[in-house]
Amino acid sequence: MLAASLAVASVTCGGEELTQPGTEPTAGNVSLSAGPAASIKIVVQPPASALDREVWDPARQPVVLVKDASGSGVGGAVVTVSIATGSGTVQGTVTATTLATGKAKFADLGIAGTGPHTLRYSTGAVTATSSPVTLGALPPEATTGQWDAPVNWDIVPLHMSLLPTGKIIAWGKYEAGTAMMANPRLWDPAAGPPTTAVEVPADTMLFCSGHALMADGRLMVSGGHKDDDRGLDVTNIFDPFTERWVTGLPKMAQGRWYPTVTTLADGRMVTVAGRDTTSTEVLIPEIWENGRWVRLTGASLKLPYYPRQFLAPNGKVFYAGERVKARWLDVDVVTSSGRGKWTSGSGLTHIWPYNRDYGSAVMYETGKVLVVGGGGDLKWSTNDPKSSTPTASAETIDLNTSSPRWTGTDPMQFARRHMNATILPDGQVLATGGTSAGGFNTLSGAVHAAEVWNPRTGHWTQLASNRIDRAYHSVSLLLPDGTVLHGASGDANVPLTPEPYPAQRNHEIFRPPYLFKGARPVITSLSQTTVGYGQSFFVTTPNAAQITEARWIRLGSVTHAFDANQRANTLTLARLSGKVRVTTPTTSRRAPPGHYILFLLNRNGVPSAGTIMKLQ
Ligand SMILES: [Cu+2]
């Protein structure tokens, strides 16, 4: 996948792509008029101290100068680095080739080990030894991550969306201590704490709506709260650029309380399930196209609240769970029963044979879905078998194949319902919060330990524990800096009666282990912030020779243990000199149009801070 042939050559200092003319000479085309190497002079020493396995900052990468007996620089000499003293091992790209000047710059070195080490540089029979590098052991947080202290909000931010501007819009049910609807809050994390968020009132109560970001970056909010179990038939759209709500759109045919909104490949939006203004379960999806809602009467199906569904690479909507059997929704096919159709398949029955109500699901990679946790409520309103306790089990499915089938992966360390699953920049999935106890929201079983799932190994690793019980109405949201906001819970009360579950007007920030492994790659600039499909763009970074992965993750829009907007694509990457070339997915079925956070990663799994860009 990597352009390996460029990896070594990219240590040259030119600013241009190596295949273009006019760049500095590289090892392959210098004239080797000097004599054989007679000495190695150290120009830049390695860092005096670093962490075990840290990928050293580019400014701290060694540079050596190879000269012949007459003192002329030797071009085209391959210099190899090894451990001179110390018990560790060199990591990264261990050779560098001299330019015509005789200089060779290493680009991607580090050492696995602890204590003092020196490096030996050698070419032919000539060697030199570096000054010492003292390697510190990784802190425990490099294994467990770390939780910050709780941060207060004025509301319970149980609906939360990251906007293209980097601001966060959030709302809950009631203003604290009142029976008045909570106004949405627009919070700029760069400007101050959430208590400084500005109110951006909407005309109607948005509590228990469904939401997702549209192709243009506006937030569509379908339905809302008429009263408990009764949904509004309105659609509100928040424009993050004018910071205003747009209302007055045509109403939906039915109200929706607990629907899921999904962005399709062509930018159309579909809203599925929920309860209507009379508390009747809504069986008919509606699609937003050409400025109006159209009912998909051929696709009548009873689905639980907030269906966990995704746009799939075949262009259909894939309903992953909570029901035992997953299904496809084709929004365009027309049958005798009308437009739209649900279908299933033999491989689409979950391995865990019970409803995964209030488990989570995530498309962690192009066309690949993880369902995890859920169940534990015998009163849940489907005919599927129900378990009296939640599950720790997890399953994956690859929708890129012709006959997808659920496959088991390791269970979490803890059973959970009302948990959140969040894609991390390194492609792993973080599980946060929830409860292991049976019943709708039994907080005696609240789980505080985070866990992370590695899609390569299928293993879950237990991480640090947060302080606050967060189950029903909790959220988790990946932030562009690579941290995860985990917040809310509760706010399910009838006005001014004792809360059945404490209203958590706060969040905690989780700092994943990768933030404790030393220097992070840096994104300096992008050649463009809006890109098309199958298009390449350039990311200027001083870490170009160290980048092993580029990934983007769609901005999160989360509520009720499910983020209908987040999804990730690993992007095609080529390392050049001083920059990397990133190529976007070829089709919008693999990545719906809209806004994504781009991350670059090094071989140690450490991500850059992300940058938000638009795919169209
Ligand atoms: Cu709710």
Boltz pocket constraint, residues with backbone or C-beta under 6 A from the ligand:
constraints:
  - pocket:
      binder: B
      contacts: [[A, 208], [A, 473], [A, 560]]
      max_distance: 6.0
